[in-house]
């Protein structure tokens, strides 16, 4: 009597491959797998080297950008320096010639600032902005409170980032007039 739960005996394969004929096939597959593994390892090492080279080049580019990033601005300033030196080289300058030279030099400097995206902040009459202005004091004024009534020193922005805040005086409400004291008897 057979056990209904017991597994059926395995059937023998109809065509068994002799070990001596299977061995060359396995050796060929192993050689192929080893060659593929060697190729993949070489590809990996090349990719890793390329990544390292890219990282190194990027780091060098960043270092160069830090070192020479203001080259264009520095070149613009050379014209300003040349103008100042030319003004100092004049043997007997007149007040008028010095004034004209300073005006030309100021225009050259403004052009250099413009090329470098460096713009002045002159907030006279504007609302006080603590992100762009630095209040030195508050003064009584007829203007609306927290309005800039005087600019002591212009501020500067570099691409909309504050390099130096404007130094300003801000309006505050006028104090109520003091009540007059009653006359003494």
C-alpha positions in Angstrom: 0.0 0.0 0.0 1.4 3.4 -0.9 1.2 6.4 1.3 -1.0 9.0 -0.3 1.0 11.9 1.2 4.4 10.7 0.2 5.9 12.4 -2.9 6.1 10.4 -6.1 9.6 9.2 -6.9 11.5 11.4 -9.3 11.6 10.3 -12.8 15.1 9.8 -14.2 16.0 12.1 -17.0 15.5 10.5 -20.3 18.8 11.7 -21.7 21.5 12.2 -19.2 24.5 14.2 -20.4 27.8 12.5 -19.7 30.0 14.5 -17.4 32.9 14.5 -19.9 30.8 16.3 -22.5 29.3 18.8 -20.1 32.7 19.9 -18.6 33.9 21.8 -21.8 30.6 23.6 -22.0 30.9 24.7 -18.3 34.5 25.8 -18.8 33.5 27.8 -21.9 30.7 29.5 -19.9 33.1 30.2 -17.0 35.7 31.7 -19.3 32.9 33.9 -20.9 31.7 35.0 -17.4 35.3 35.8 -16.3 35.9 37.8 -19.5 32.6 39.7 -19.0 33.5 40.4 -15.3 37.0 41.7 -16.4 35.3 44.0 -19.0 32.8 45.3 -16.4 35.7 45.9 -14.0 37.6 47.9 -16.6 34.5 49.9 -17.4 34.0 50.6 -13.8 37.6 51.7 -13.3 37.4 54.0 -16.3 34.1 55.5 -15.1 35.5 56.1 -11.6 38.7 57.8 -13.1 36.5 60.0 -15.3 34.4 61.0 -12.3 37.5 61.8 -10.3 38.9 63.9 -13.2 35.6 65.7 -13.6 35.5 66.4 -9.9 39.1 67.7 -9.9 38.4 69.9 -13.0 35.3 71.4 -11.3 37.2 72.1 -8.1 39.9 73.8 -10.2 37.3 75.9 -12.1 35.8 77.0 -8.8 39.2 78.0 -7.5 39.9 79.9 -10.7 36.5 81.7 -10.4 37.3 82.7 -6.9 40.7 83.9 -7.8 39.9 85.7 -11.1 36.2 86.4 -10.7 36.6 90.1 -10.5 39.0 90.4 -13.5 36.4 92.2 -15.6 35.7 94.7 -12.8 39.4 95.2 -12.1 39.9 96.0 -15.8 37.1 98.6 -15.7 38.8 100.2 -12.7 42.1 100.6 -14.5 40.6 103.4 -16.6 39.5 105.2 -13.4 43.0 104.9 -12.0 44.6 106.2 -15.2 42.4 109.3 -15.1 43.3 110.0 -11.5 47.0 109.6 -12.2 46.7 111.9 -15.3 45.0 114.5 -13.1 47.8 114.3 -10.6 50.4 114.6 -13.3 49.2 118.0 -14.6 51.8 120.6 -13.4 49.5 123.6 -12.7 45.9 122.4 -12.7 43.0 124.9 -12.4 40.0 124.4 -10.3 37.9 124.1 -13.4 40.2 121.5 -15.0 40.2 119.5 -11.7 36.4 119.6 -11.6 36.1 118.4 -15.2 38.6 115.6 -14.5 36.7 114.5 -11.4 33.4 114.5 -13.3 34.9 112.3 -16.1 36.5 110.0 -13.5 33.2 109.7 -11.7 31.4 108.8 -15.0 34.1 106.1 -15.6 33.6 104.7 -12.2 29.8 104.7 -12.6 30.2 102.8 -15.9 32.5 100.2 -14.2 29.9 99.8 -11.4 27.2 99.4 -14.0 29.1 96.7 -15.9 29.7 94.8 -12.6 26.0 95.0 -11.6 26.9 97.2 -8.7 24.1 99.8 -8.1 23.6 102.6 -5.6 20.8 102.7 -3.1 19.6 106.3 -2.6 16.3 105.9 -0.7 15.5 109.6 -0.1 11.7 109.8 0.4 11.2 106.0 0.4 9.8 103.9 3.2 12.5 102.7 5.6 13.6 99.1 4.7 15.8 97.5 7.4 17.1 95.1 4.9 18.6 97.9 2.7 18.9 100.8 5.1 20.6 101.5 8.4 18.9 104.2 10.5 21.2 106.5 12.3 18.5 108.5 14.0 14.9 109.6 13.9 14.0 113.2 13.4 10.7 115.0 13.7 9.3 115.6 10.3 6.1 116.5 8.5 6.6 113.4 6.3 4.9 110.1 7.1 6.7 108.2 10.0 9.3 105.7 8.9 10.1 107.6 5.7 13.7 108.3 4.9 14.2 112.1 5.2 18.0 112.3 4.8 20.6 110.0 3.3 24.0 110.3 5.0 25.7 107.7 2.8 24.4 105.8 -0.2 24.2 102.1 0.0 25.2 99.6 -2.7 23.7 96.4 -4.1 25.5 93.7 -6.1 23.0 91.9 -8.2 20.2 92.8 -5.8 22.3 91.7 -2.7 23.1 94.4 -0.2 26.9 95.1 -0.1 26.5 98.2 2.1 23.3 99.5 3.5 22.4 103.1 3.0 22.9 105.2 6.2 19.7 107.2 6.7 17.7 109.4 9.0 14.1 108.4 9.4 11.0 110.6 10.0 9.0 110.2 13.2 5.9 112.0 14.2 6.2 115.5 15.6 5.7 115.7 19.3 2.5 117.3 20.4 3.1 120.9 21.5 3.5 121.3 25.2 0.4 122.7 26.9 1.0 126.2 28.1 1.1 126.6 31.8 -1.7 128.7 33.3 -0.6 132.2 34.4 0.6 132.5 37.9 -1.5 134.6 40.2 
